[in-house]
Amino acid sequence: MRARLLGLLAVVNCTFTSARVLADPWSTQPLVGLAAQYSSNPVLVASNPRSETNAALFVDSPINYDEDAFHFAAVPNVRYSNQSGYSSVTSDYFHLDTSAQFTSEFGALNLTESLYRDSSLLYAGGLVNGIGVRRDTSTSDISWQHLLTERAQLQLDLNTTRVLFQQGAALSGLVDYRYSSASPSYSYTVNERDTFRLLGGVSRYYSLNSLTSSQSDNLQLGYDHKMNELWTVTATYGYAKSNNDYDFIYFGHFLGVIRSTENGAVYSVNSTRQDEHLALTFAASRALTPTGFAFLTRQDRLSVGGTYTTSDRWSYAGAVTWQALNNPVEGGGSTELHYYSANFSTTWHWTEQWLVTLSATKISQSYGAPTVSAASTGVSLQISRQFYRTNN
């Protein structure tokens, strides 16, 4: 562990040194920290749970370029734990997000590329046999906005994601997949408070073993309303349909394609409140999303969250989330998962640059028939140093 930490600190030192030689308008603002974590059941298994206590070093070193109509950002984020593993506590990870934005009088073009290496577990230990495996994710996204008039705007978003798991479906229940989508939208601003939107979408999800695939289409109407200076409400509602195909192979012989269909309402409702000290968010949604199982998963989600800043030194945050996941399986039928989480934290700004954060977490899930339940509690202490933004 000591050798790993020394190596990482050397990388951090190189990052700070390179920041000094970057020419204006380049800038960087690194963050370095240590975290200690405890979890009573990090893999959320129903029987013989095992607690874990770990420490980790993390580094966040964003690099930015800002000049007139062009903006670029690269954000590497690294975490090294004192133990190697892929549970929710011990997972080492490397994240790299890059983005470029071109703006003009009539719109903007955004290009985003992300590379992640982290854990597959995501609080679904029971459904994946309690196995957290390495997950490699690559994502490319193109977003284009164009102002037709002062009130009307067109937008198009193109996205493709590929996910590879270190272990196959026989052990973890997870399959390598690619998910690609195209989402056009049109919005019209009626007045300072009201905006109407028309949103469409087509997507394709398929496992890289070529056995399962989902073709999904959706059409939604949206409405945004600014109630007053503090409260804003956004809502979308529409219809989605997903056609699922499963190539049935028995002892190496192709016996045909088994087809099924998911269809029904999809929606999203968000209400936010923002003032100088308090920010609140209430959200409810239903969507078809990729999860690493055979087909697209129908996800129902409710969440409440907020932050409260009492002074320059103290701030508080909390969030409560409930999810219901419906996962179609090969050959017909589906599995159900219900997931609940609550997280509360307080941050003390020791100085302008040093931060101390204490967090407490409660997680539970239930699935199957008969129902299997599992829960976990956890606490963490994080000490970090935010360096000043530097320009040269």
C-alpha positions as CSV (number, residue, x, y, z in Angstrom):
1,M,0.0,0.0,0.0
2,R,2.8,2.4,0.9
3,A,4.4,1.9,-2.5
4,R,1.1,2.5,-4.2
5,L,0.5,5.8,-2.3
6,L,4.0,7.0,-3.0
7,G,3.5,6.3,-6.7
8,L,0.2,8.2,-6.8
9,L,1.6,11.2,-4.9
10,A,4.4,11.4,-7.5
11,V,1.7,11.6,-10.2
12,V,0.0,14.3,-8.2
13,N,3.2,16.3,-7.9
14,C,3.7,16.0,-11.7
15,T,0.2,17.3,-12.2
16,F,0.9,20.4,-10.1
17,T,4.2,21.0,-11.8
18,S,2.7,20.7,-15.3
19,A,-0.1,23.1,-14.2
20,R,2.5,25.9,-13.7
21,V,3.8,25.7,-17.3
22,L,0.4,25.7,-19.0
23,A,-0.1,28.8,-21.0
24,D,-3.2,31.0,-20.4
25,P,-6.1,30.4,-20.9
26,W,-5.3,26.9,-19.4
27,S,-6.2,26.4,-15.8
28,T,-6.4,23.6,-13.2
29,Q,-7.7,23.1,-9.7
30,P,-6.6,19.8,-8.2
31,L,-8.1,18.1,-5.1
32,V,-6.4,15.4,-3.0
33,G,-8.0,13.6,-0.1
34,L,-8.0,10.6,2.2
35,A,-11.1,8.6,3.1
36,A,-11.9,6.0,5.8
37,Q,-15.0,3.9,5.3
38,Y,-17.0,1.2,7.1
39,S,-19.9,-0.8,5.7
40,S,-21.8,-3.6,7.5
41,N,-22.7,-5.5,4.3
42,P,-21.2,-3.8,1.2
43,V,-22.2,-6.6,-1.3
44,L,-25.8,-6.7,0.1
45,V,-26.0,-10.5,0.5
46,A,-28.9,-11.9,2.5
47,S,-27.0,-14.6,4.4
48,N,-23.6,-14.4,6.1
49,P,-23.0,-10.7,5.5
50,R,-19.4,-9.5,6.0
51,S,-18.5,-6.1,7.1
52,E,-15.5,-4.1,5.6
53,T,-13.4,-1.3,6.8
54,N,-11.1,0.4,4.4
55,A,-9.0,3.5,3.7
56,A,-8.5,5.1,0.3
57,L,-6.5,7.9,-1.4
58,F,-8.3,9.9,-4.1
59,V,-7.2,12.6,-6.6
60,D,-9.3,14.8,-8.8
61,S,-7.2,17.0,-11.2
62,P,-9.4,18.9,-13.7
63,I,-7.7,20.7,-16.6
64,N,-9.7,23.5,-18.4
65,Y,-9.2,25.6,-21.5
66,D,-11.5,28.6,-21.9
67,E,-11.3,31.1,-24.7
68,D,-14.1,32.9,-26.5
69,A,-16.4,30.4,-28.1
70,F,-14.3,27.3,-27.4
71,H,-14.2,25.4,-24.1
72,F,-12.3,22.2,-23.2
73,A,-12.1,20.2,-20.0
74,A,-10.3,17.0,-19.0
75,V,-11.1,15.6,-15.6
76,P,-9.2,12.5,-14.4
77,N,-10.4,11.1,-11.1
78,V,-8.5,8.3,-9.3
79,R,-9.1,6.3,-6.2
80,Y,-6.7,3.8,-4.6
81,S,-7.8,1.7,-1.6
82,N,-5.7,-0.2,0.9
83,Q,-7.3,-3.4,-0.4
84,S,-7.9,-4.6,-3.9
85,G,-11.5,-5.6,-4.7
86,Y,-14.7,-4.6,-6.4
87,S,-17.2,-4.2,-3.6
88,S,-18.8,-0.9,-2.9
89,V,-16.1,-0.2,-0.3
90,T,-12.8,-1.6,-1.7
91,S,-13.2,-0.7,-5.4
92,D,-10.3,1.1,-6.9
93,Y,-11.4,3.2,-9.9
94,F,-10.1,5.4,-12.6
95,H,-12.4,7.9,-14.3
96,L,-11.6,10.2,-17.2
97,D,-14.1,12.7,-18.6
98,T,-13.2,15.0,-21.5
99,S,-15.5,17.5,-23.2
100,A,-15.3,20.2,-25.8
101,Q,-17.9,22.9,-26.4
102,F,-18.2,25.2,-29.4
103,T,-20.7,28.1,-29.0
104,S,-22.1,30.7,-31.4
105,E,-24.8,33.2,-31.5
106,F,-27.3,30.6,-32.7
107,G,-26.4,27.5,-30.6
108,A,-23.8,25.2,-29.3
109,L,-22.1,21.9,-30.1
110,N,-20.9,19.7,-27.2
111,L,-18.6,16.6,-27.6
112,T,-18.0,14.3,-24.6
113,E,-15.9,11.2,-24.2
114,S,-15.6,9.2,-21.0
115,L,-13.5,6.2,-19.9
116,Y,-14.2,4.4,-16.6
117,R,-12.7,1.5,-14.8
118,D,-14.6,0.7,-11.6
119,S,-16.9,-1.9,-10.0
120,S,-20.0,-3.5,-11.4
121,L,-21.7,-4.1,-8.0
122,L,-23.8,-0.9,-7.7
123,Y,-25.7,-2.2,-4.7
124,A,-27.1,-5.2,-6.6
125,G,-25.1,-7.9,-4.9
126,G,-28.0,-10.3,-4.4
127,L,-28.9,-10.3,-8.1
128,V,-25.3,-10.9,-9.2
129,N,-24.5,-13.6,-6.7
130,G,-22.7,-11.2,-4.4
131,I,-19.9,-10.8,-6.9
132,G,-18.5,-7.4,-7.7
133,V,-16.4,-7.5,-10.9
134,R,-14.3,-5.0,-12.8
135,R,-16.3,-2.9,-15.2
136,D,-14.8,-1.0,-18.1
137,T,-17.0,1.6,-19.7
138,S,-16.5,3.9,-22.7
139,T,-19.0,6.5,-23.7
140,S,-19.2,9.0,-26.5
141,D,-21.8,11.7,-26.7
142,I,-22.6,14.5,-29.2
143,S,-25.1,17.2,-28.3
144,W,-26.2,19.9,-30.7
145,Q,-28.5,22.9,-29.9
146,H,-29.7,25.5,-32.5
147,L,-31.9,28.5,-32.0
148,L,-34.5,28.8,-34.7
149,T,-36.0,32.0,-33.3
150,E,-35.8,33.8,-30.0
151,R,-38.4,31.4,-28.6
152,A,-37.8,28.1,-30.5
153,Q,-34.9,25.7,-30.2
154,L,-33.9,22.4,-31.7
155,Q,-31.7,19.9,-30.0
156,L,-30.2,16.5,-30.9
157,D,-28.3,14.2,-28.7
158,L,-26.4,11.1,-30.0
159,N,-24.8,8.7,-27.5
160,T,-23.1,5.3,-27.6
161,T,-21.8,3.3,-24.6
162,R,-19.9,0.0,-24.4
163,V,-19.6,-1.9,-21.1
164,L,-17.2,-4.9,-20.6
165,F,-17.2,-7.0,-17.4
166,Q,-14.2,-8.9,-16.2
167,Q,-16.2,-12.1,-15.4
168,G,-18.9,-13.6,-17.6
169,A,-22.6,-14.1,-17.0
170,A,-22.1,-17.6,-15.6
171,L,-20.6,-16.1,-12.4
172,S,-22.0,-12.6,-12.1
173,G,-25.2,-12.7,-14.2
174,L,-24.0,-9.7,-16.1
175,V,-23.3,-9.6,-19.8
176,D,-21.1,-7.2,-21.9
177,Y,-23.3,-4.8,-23.9
178,R,-23.5,-1.8,-26.2
179,Y,-26.2,0.8,-25.9
180,S,-26.7,3.5,-28.5
181,S,-29.4,6.2,-28.7
182,A,-30.6,9.2,-30.7
183,S,-32.8,11.8,-28.9
184,P,-34.1,14.8,-30.9
185,S,-36.2,17.5,-29.2
186,Y,-38.0,20.8,-29.9
187,S,-38.7,23.5,-27.3
188,Y,-40.8,26.6,-27.5
189,T,-40.7,29.3,-24.8
190,V,-44.1,30.9,-24.3
191,N,-43.0,33.5,-21.8
192,E,-40.5,34.0,-19.0
193,R,-42.1,31.3,-16.9
194,D,-43.4,28.6,-19.4
195,T,-41.7,26.4,-21.9
196,F,-43.2,23.5,-23.9
197,R,-41.1,20.6,-25.3
198,L,-41.5,17.7,-27.7
199,L,-39.1,14.9,-27.2
200,G,-38.4,11.7,-29.2
201,G,-35.9,8.9,-28.9
202,V,-34.7,5.7,-30.5
203,S,-32.2,3.3,-29.0
204,R,-30.7,-0.1,-29.4
205,Y,-29.3,-2.3,-26.7
206,Y,-27.6,-5.6,-27.4
207,S,-25.3,-8.0,-25.6
208,L,-21.9,-8.5,-27.2
209,N,-22.4,-12.3,-27.2
210,S,-25.2,-11.6,-29.7
211,L,-27.8,-13.5,-27.8
212,T,-30.1,-10.7,-26.6
213,S,-31.1,-7.3,-27.9
214,S,-33.7,-4.5,-27.3
215,Q,-35.0,-2.0,-29.8
216,S,-36.7,0.9,-28.0
217,D,-38.7,4.0,-29.2
218,N,-40.3,6.7,-27.2
219,L,-42.2,10.0,-27.7
220,Q,-42.9,12.5,-24.9
221,L,-44.4,15.9,-24.2
222,G,-42.6,18.2,-21.8
223,Y,-43.6,21.3,-19.8
224,D,-41.3,23.6,-17.7
225,H,-42.7,26.2,-15.3
226,K,-41.0,28.7,-13.1
227,M,-43.4,29.1,-10.2
228,N,-41.5,32.0,-8.6
229,E,-38.0,33.1,-8.0
230,L,-37.3,30.0,-5.9
231,W,-39.3,27.1,-7.3
232,T,-39.1,25.5,-10.7
233,V,-41.1,22.5,-12.0
234,T,-40.2,20.4,-15.1
235,A,-42.2,17.4,-16.4
236,T,-42.3,15.0,-19.3
237,Y,-44.9,12.3,-20.1
238,G,-45.1,9.9,-23.0
239,Y,-45.1,6.4,-24.4
240,A,-42.2,3.9,-24.9
241,K,-42.1,0.5,-26.6
242,S,-39.2,-2.0,-26.5
243,N,-39.0,-5.1,-28.7
244,N,-36.8,-7.8,-27.1
245,D,-35.1,-10.6,-29.1
246,Y,-33.4,-13.7,-27.6
247,D,-31.6,-16.2,-29.8
248,F,-32.4,-19.5,-28.3
249,I,-29.3,-21.9,-28.6
250,Y,-29.4,-25.4,-27.2
251,F,-26.1,-27.4,-27.1
252,G,-24.7,-25.3,-29.9
253,H,-27.8,-25.5,-32.1
254,F,-29.8,-22.4,-33.0
255,L,-33.5,-23.2,-32.4
256,G,-35.1,-19.8,-33.1
257,V,-35.7,-16.3,-31.8
258,I,-37.9,-15.7,-28.8
259,R,-39.5,-12.3,-28.9
260,S,-41.2,-10.2,-26.2
261,T,-42.4,-6.6,-25.9
262,E,-42.4,-4.0,-23.2
263,N,-44.6,-1.0,-23.6
264,G,-46.2,1.7,-21.5
265,A,-46.0,5.1,-20.1
266,V,-42.6,6.8,-19.3
267,Y,-42.4,10.1,-17.4
268,S,-40.2,12.4,-15.4
269,V,-41.2,15.1,-12.9
270,N,-38.7,17.3,-11.1
271,S,-39.3,20.2,-8.7
272,T,-36.4,22.3,-7.4
273,R,-36.0,25.1,-4.9
274,Q,-32.9,27.2,-4.8
275,D,-32.0,30.2,-2.6
276,E,-28.8,31.5,-1.0
277,H,-28.7,28.8,1.7
278,L,-31.1,26.0,0.8
279,A,-31.5,23.8,-2.3
280,L,-34.2,21.1,-2.5
281,T,-35.0,18.6,-5.3
282,F,-38.0,16.3,-5.6
283,A,-38.0,13.8,-8.5
284,A,-40.1,10.9,-9.8
285,S,-39.5,9.0,-13.1
286,R,-40.1,5.9,-15.1
287,A,-37.7,5.0,-17.9
288,L,-36.2,2.1,-19.9
289,T,-32.4,1.9,-19.0
290,P,-29.5,-0.4,-19.6
291,T,-28.2,-2.2,-16.5
292,G,-26.0,-5.1,-17.8
293,F,-28.8,-7.8,-17.7
294,A,-30.3,-9.4,-20.8
295,F,-32.6,-6.5,-21.9
296,L,-33.4,-3.0,-21.1
297,T,-34.7,-2.5,-17.5
298,R,-37.8,-0.6,-16.6
299,Q,-36.8,1.7,-13.7
300,D,-39.3,3.5,-11.4
301,R,-37.5,6.0,-9.2
302,L,-38.5,8.5,-6.4
303,S,-35.9,10.7,-4.8
304,V,-35.8,13.7,-2.4
305,G,-32.5,15.6,-1.8
306,G,-31.2,18.8,-0.5
307,T,-28.3,20.9,0.7
308,Y,-28.2,23.5,3.4
309,T,-25.3,26.0,4.0
310,T,-25.4,27.7,7.4
311,S,-22.1,29.6,7.0
312,D,-18.9,29.8,5.1
313,R,-17.6,26.9,7.2
314,W,-20.6,24.5,7.6
315,S,-22.9,22.8,5.1
316,Y,-25.2,19.8,5.2
317,A,-26.6,17.4,2.5
318,G,-29.1,14.6,2.4
319,A,-30.8,12.4,-0.1
320,V,-33.4,9.6,0.1
321,T,-34.0,7.3,-3.0
322,W,-36.4,4.5,-3.7
323,Q,-36.2,2.4,-6.9
324,A,-38.2,-0.5,-8.4
325,L,-36.4,-2.3,-11.2
326,N,-38.1,-4.8,-13.6
327,N,-35.6,-6.9,-15.5
328,P,-36.9,-9.0,-18.4
329,V,-35.1,-12.4,-18.7
330,E,-34.3,-14.7,-21.6
331,G,-37.3,-16.9,-22.6
332,G,-39.9,-14.6,-21.0
333,G,-40.8,-13.4,-17.6
334,S,-38.9,-10.9,-15.5
335,T,-37.2,-10.3,-12.1
336,E,-38.1,-7.5,-9.7
337,L,-35.8,-5.6,-7.4
338,H,-36.7,-2.9,-4.9
339,Y,-33.9,-0.7,-3.6
340,Y,-33.9,2.0,-0.9
341,S,-31.0,4.3,0.2
342,A,-30.6,7.3,2.5
343,N,-27.4,9.3,2.8
344,F,-26.7,12.3,5.1
345,S,-23.4,14.2,5.4
346,T,-22.0,17.3,6.9
347,T,-18.9,19.2,5.6
348,W,-16.7,21.5,7.7
349,H,-14.5,24.0,5.8
350,W,-11.6,23.8,8.2
351,T,-9.9,26.5,6.1
352,E,-10.4,27.8,2.6
353,Q,-8.6,24.8,1.2
354,W,-9.1,22.0,3.8
355,L,-12.4,20.2,4.0
356,V,-13.7,17.5,6.4
357,T,-16.8,15.5,5.5
358,L,-18.6,13.0,7.7
359,S,-21.3,10.8,6.0
360,A,-23.8,8.1,7.1
361,T,-25.5,5.7,4.7
362,K,-28.4,3.2,5.0
363,I,-29.1,0.9,2.1
364,S,-31.6,-2.0,1.7
365,Q,-32.9,-4.1,-1.2
366,S,-35.5,-6.9,-1.7
367,Y,-36.1,-9.2,-4.7
368,G,-37.4,-12.5,-5.8
369,A,-40.3,-14.8,-4.8
370,P,-40.2,-15.7,-2.0
371,T,-38.8,-12.3,-1.1
372,V,-35.1,-12.1,-0.2
373,S,-34.0,-9.0,1.7
374,A,-30.6,-7.5,2.6
375,A,-29.5,-4.3,4.2
376,S,-26.3,-2.4,5.0
377,T,-25.3,0.6,7.1
378,G,-22.1,2.6,6.6
379,V,-20.1,5.6,7.8
380,S,-17.2,7.5,6.2
381,L,-14.8,10.2,7.1
382,Q,-13.1,12.2,4.3
383,I,-10.4,14.8,4.6
384,S,-9.5,16.7,1.4
385,R,-7.4,19.6,0.2
386,Q,-8.8,21.8,-2.6
387,F,-6.0,23.7,-4.3
388,Y,-6.4,27.1,-5.7
389,R,-7.3,27.5,-9.3
390,T,-4.1,28.3,-11.2
391,N,-3.7,30.1,-14.6
392,N,-0.6,30.8,-16.6
